[in-house]
Amino acid sequence: MARNSPAIATFVSLLVTLSLIKASQGAGGIAIYWGQNGNEGTLTSTCATGKYAYVNIAFLNKFGNGQTPEINLAGHCNPAAGGCRVVSDAIKSCQSRGIKVMLSLGGGVGSYSLASVADAKNVADYLWNNFLGGTSSSRPLGAAVLDGIDFDIEQGSTLHWDDLARFLSAYSSRGKKVYLTAAPQCPFPDRFLGAALNTGLFDYVWVQFYNNPPCQYSSGNTQNLISSFNRWASSLRNGKLFLGLPAAPAAAGSGDIP
């Protein structure tokens, strides 16, 4: 999710998304990003609160363009030493509660991009083998099989994210569905994820309606927020749309709804 100061990173665990899906479309639930604040508690304790339907483990923030992928979970564990494999049991615990657990790609800080269609295929293969239903001797989060991949793309090239979505979605044919989720900025269309979202392959889209004054709540004025939400709702070909909001005033630069 977007962050514009070190203080925002401190509150990343509070950046939740509240569903505005109609009851006829099924319950939406609340999603949370976990992993960027060493003081936010364990993944097991987060899921045990019973508050969340979706947890995005954040972030895999180095990948693509020939780079060796790296996951960054702040103070929770050291992936370089294989220390993040202990998260495997926590992932399984969350899933046993019916919570979908995704790996989030990107974030506001990192080094990531896709150089070509072939590069997108290589990244998809890496994600499948190291976090999803494939096999690898170097799975950073251990043996647990995540439910899907979240796209929180905020920098680098705008190209080939649609190709990555197609390659990942194709793995669903091997048995377990690979869920795709995304966190675009509220200005429409999102510069990085517009083409990917147009594929219609995303199951959940939690739009960031904060830190973007033209399309967020501001000082009692709801019109920009409502207009933007309706535009996003009419644009999605498939999937469920969520309203991404800061859970507290200090969790974002602007956009908090009192």
BATI-938514 format. One record per residue (C-alpha): residue number from 1; residue in three letters; x, y, z. Coordinates in steps of 0.001 Angstrom, whole numbers. Layout:
    i   aa        X        Y        Z
  NUM  Ala        X        Y        Z
...
//
This chain:
    i   aa        X        Y        Z
    1  Met        0        0        0
    2  Ala     1156     3533     -572
    3  Arg     3121     5192     2175
    4  Asn     4492     8712     2168
    5  Ser     6498     8783     5392
    6  Pro     8175     6399     7859
    7  Ala     5238     6967    10206
    8  Ile     2876     5430     7684
    9  Ala     4914     2217     7612
   10  Thr     4476     1954    11373
   11  Phe      757     1635    10880
   12  Val      756     -688     7886
   13  Ser     -977    -3371     9950
   14  Leu    -3899     -980    10379
   15  Leu    -4485     -446     6675
   16  Val    -7619    -2511     6273
   17  Thr   -10124    -2716     3482
   18  Leu   -13822    -2706     4230
   19  Ser   -16127    -4392     1777
   20  Leu   -19046    -2490      289
   21  Ile   -20296    -5483    -1658
   22  Lys   -24063    -5869    -1656
   23  Ala   -25437    -8669      487
   24  Ser   -26730   -10434    -2614
   25  Gln   -23146   -10807    -3804
   26  Gly   -21964   -12426     -593
   27  Ala   -20121   -11162     2442
   28  Gly   -16963    -9237     1704
   29  Gly   -15112    -9254     5011
   30  Ile   -12039    -7268     5981
   31  Ala    -8557    -7570     4502
   32  Ile    -5292    -6598     6147
   33  Tyr    -1660    -6257     5129
   34  Trp      666    -7999     7561
   35  Gly     4454    -8052     7635
   36  Gln     5849    -4523     7623
   37  Asn     5711    -3696    11324
   38  Gly     7643    -5847    13755
   39  Asn     5367    -4648    16571
   40  Glu     2090    -5672    14928
   41  Gly     2030    -9131    16497
   42  Thr     2432   -12517    14898
   43  Leu      513   -13733    11894
   44  Thr    -1119   -16362    14096
   45  Ser    -2366   -13765    16583
   46  Thr    -3587   -11530    13757
   47  Cys    -5756   -14285    12338
   48  Ala    -6897   -15384    15808
   49  Thr    -8639   -12029    16340
   50  Gly   -11422   -13245    14071
   51  Lys   -11602    -9842    12380
   52  Tyr   -10171   -10663     8971
   53  Ala   -11251   -12698     5978
   54  Tyr    -8098   -11999     3964
   55  Val    -4463   -11476     4940
   56  Asn    -1861   -10164     2510
   57  Ile     1696   -11015     3555
   58  Ala     3753    -7968     2594
   59  Phe     5970    -7794      633
   60  Leu     7922    -9598    -2053
   61  Asn     9546    -6323    -3049
   62  Lys    12446    -7431    -5229
   63  Phe    11828    -9454    -8382
   64  Gly    11797    -9329   -12156
   65  Asn    14245    -8009   -14732
   66  Gly    16793   -10707   -13910
   67  Gln    16905   -10016   -10170
   68  Thr    16962   -12729    -7529
   69  Pro    13589   -12371    -5752
   70  Glu    13598   -11270    -2117
   71  Ile    10840   -11097      475
   72  Asn    10885    -8413     3169
   73  Leu     8910    -8980     6375
   74  Ala    10549    -6155     8331
   75  Gly    11391    -7247    11882
   76  His     9434   -10500    11837
   77  Cys    12133   -12756    10400
   78  Asn    15311   -12896     8327
   79  Pro    14580   -14496     4941
   80  Ala    18255   -14509     3944
   81  Ala    18936   -17061     6675
   82  Gly    15779   -19053     5982
   83  Gly    14210   -17591     9107
   84  Cys    10832   -16846     7531
   85  Arg     9997   -20512     7045
   86  Val     8636   -20464    10589
   87  Val     5693   -18485     9187
   88  Ser     4487   -21655     7475
   89  Asp     2585   -22953    10508
   90  Ala      975   -19543    11006
   91  Ile     -237   -19528     7404
   92  Lys    -1783   -22960     7876
   93  Ser    -3406   -21803    11122
   94  Cys    -4977   -18825     9344
   95  Gln    -6239   -21019     6531
   96  Ser    -7754   -23462     9023
   97  Arg    -9931   -20548    10170
   98  Gly   -11173   -20004     6624
   99  Ile    -8925   -16996     6018
  100  Lys    -7397   -16611     2566
  101  Val    -3691   -15777     2741
  102  Met    -1972   -14076     -188
  103  Leu     1575   -12961     -905
  104  Ser     1656    -9270    -1799
  105  Leu     3989    -8153    -4575
  106  Gly     5532    -4700    -4688
  107  Gly     4772    -2015    -2133
  108  Gly     6012     1537    -1895
  109  Val     9682      601    -1426
  110  Gly    11660    -1973    -3366
  111  Ser    13130    -2931    -6712
  112  Tyr    10707    -4652    -9033
  113  Ser     9560    -4563   -12634
  114  Leu     8779    -6883   -15529
  115  Ala    10968    -6493   -18598
  116  Ser     9031    -8679   -21031
  117  Val     6370   -11351   -21444
  118  Ala     9078   -13952   -20856
  119  Asp    10101   -12177   -17662
  120  Ala     6481   -12237   -16472
  121  Lys     6388   -15987   -17146
  122  Asn     9599   -16504   -15175
  123  Val     8213   -14561   -12204
  124  Ala     4942   -16507   -12361
  125  Asp     6860   -19788   -12354
  126  Tyr     8918   -18609    -9385
  127  Leu     5794   -17650    -7434
  128  Trp     4099   -20952    -8235
  129  Asn     7069   -23048    -7163
  130  Asn     8052   -21037    -4090
  131  Phe     4743   -19843    -2601
  132  Leu     1868   -21645    -4304
  133  Gly     1265   -25246    -5367
  134  Gly     4605   -26003    -6993
  135  Thr     7765   -27401    -5463
  136  Ser    11124   -25871    -4641
  137  Ser    13929   -26536    -2183
  138  Ser    14046   -22859    -1240
  139  Arg    10470   -21884     -351
  140  Pro    10930   -18655     1698
  141  Leu     7770   -19205     3782
  142  Gly     8161   -22936     4124
  143  Ala     5833   -25683     2944
  144  Ala     2552   -23792     3376
  145  Val      664   -23241      120
  146  Leu     -664   -19701     -115
  147  Asp    -4089   -19023    -1588
  148  Gly    -2965   -16462    -4125
  149  Ile    -1007   -13387    -5123
  150  Asp    -1764    -9731    -4397
  151  Phe     -589    -6968    -6753
  152  Asp      395    -3765    -4894
  153  Ile     2398    -2257    -7737
  154  Glu     3437     1343    -7148
  155  Gln     6701     1861    -9034
  156  Gly     8862      661   -11887
  157  Ser     7529     -238   -15307
  158  Thr     3813     -174   -16065
  159  Leu     4163    -3068   -18525
  160  His     3433    -6811   -18377
  161  Trp     1452    -6967   -15123
  162  Asp    -1455    -8231   -17220
  163  Asp      807   -10988   -18556
  164  Leu     1786   -11949   -15017
  165  Ala    -1892   -12148   -14042
  166  Arg    -2652   -14437   -16991
  167  Phe      248   -16766   -16236
  168  Leu     -674   -17002   -12550
  169  Ser    -4351   -17558   -13296
  170  Ala    -3462   -20415   -15642
  171  Tyr    -2053   -22358   -12689
  172  Ser    -5597   -22719   -11339
  173  Ser    -6079   -25462   -13924
  174  Arg    -3679   -27649   -11927
  175  Gly    -6161   -28132    -9095
  176  Lys    -6259   -25507    -6342
  177  Lys    -7494   -22105    -7475
  178  Val    -4926   -19306    -7467
  179  Tyr    -6676   -16179    -6197
  180  Leu    -5583   -12844    -7641
  181  Thr    -6060    -9611    -5712
  182  Ala    -4941    -6033    -6308
  183  Ala    -4570    -2712    -4490
  184  Pro    -4742       36    -7128
  185  Gln    -4700     3735    -6287
  186  Cys    -8137     5354    -6558
  187  Pro    -7370     7718    -9501
  188  Phe    -8918     5865   -12437
  189  Pro    -7492     4031   -14272
  190  Asp    -4573     2955   -12126
  191  Arg    -1342     3713   -13990
  192  Phe      332      424   -13110
  193  Leu    -2558    -2019   -12812
  194  Gly    -5113     -735   -15306
  195  Ala    -4253    -3270   -18012
  196  Ala    -4031    -6128   -15519
  197  Leu    -7452    -5344   -14051
  198  Asn    -8918    -5219   -17549
  199  Thr    -8157    -8933   -17921
  200  Gly   -11077    -9650   -15589
  201  Leu    -8968   -12226   -13732
  202  Phe    -8875   -10564   -10309
  203  Asp   -11072   -11971    -7559
  204  Tyr   -10747    -9103    -5062
  205  Val    -9782    -5483    -5694
  206  Trp    -9136    -3276    -2642
  207  Val    -8805      218    -4069
  208  Gln    -6731     2671    -2010
  209  Phe    -9145     5530    -1320
  210  Tyr    -6620     7537      702
  211  Asn    -3590     9759       93
  212  Asn    -5393    10775    -3112
  213  Pro    -7520    13918    -2457
  214  Pro    -9385    13873    -5820
  215  Cys   -11011    10521    -5004
  216  Gln   -11182    10231    -1225
  217  Tyr   -13200    11476     1740
  218  Ser   -12177    14957     2853
  219  Ser   -13508    17192     5653
  220  Gly   -17096    16013     5543
  221  Asn   -17202    15862     1738
  222  Thr   -18127    12372      544
  223  Gln   -18837    13209    -3098
  224  Asn   -15355    12521    -4480
  225  Leu   -15205     9203    -2650
  226  Ile   -18658     8080    -3767
  227  Ser   -18085     9132    -7378
  228  Ser   -14750     7338    -7507
  229  Phe   -16135     4192    -5897
  230  Asn   -18995     4083    -8400
  231  Arg   -16585     4510   -11290
  232  Trp   -14463     1633   -10057
  233  Ala   -17558     -495    -9474
  234  Ser   -18758       16   -13034
  235  Ser   -15328     -765   -14485
  236  Leu   -14667    -4169   -12937
  237  Arg   -15511    -7030   -15256
  238  Asn   -15366    -9625   -12497
  239  Gly   -14462    -9933    -8849
  240  Lys   -15439    -8010    -5742
  241  Leu   -14621    -4381    -5075
  242  Phe   -13458    -3274    -1629
  243  Leu   -13137      187     -122
  244  Gly    -9544      637     1051
  245  Leu    -9353     3018     4016
  246  Pro    -6897     3850     6811
  247  Ala    -8154     2357    10079
  248  Ala    -6905     5363    12064
  249  Pro    -5973     8994    11270
  250  Ala    -2261     8283    11755
  251  Ala    -2343     5341     9335
  252  Ala    -2272     7568     6240
  253  Gly    -1576    11124     5213
  254  Ser    -5223    11771     4318
  255  Gly    -8485     9977     3638
  256  Asp    -9430     8853     7148
  257  Ile   -13194     8761     7736
  258  Pro   -14004     9716    11370
//
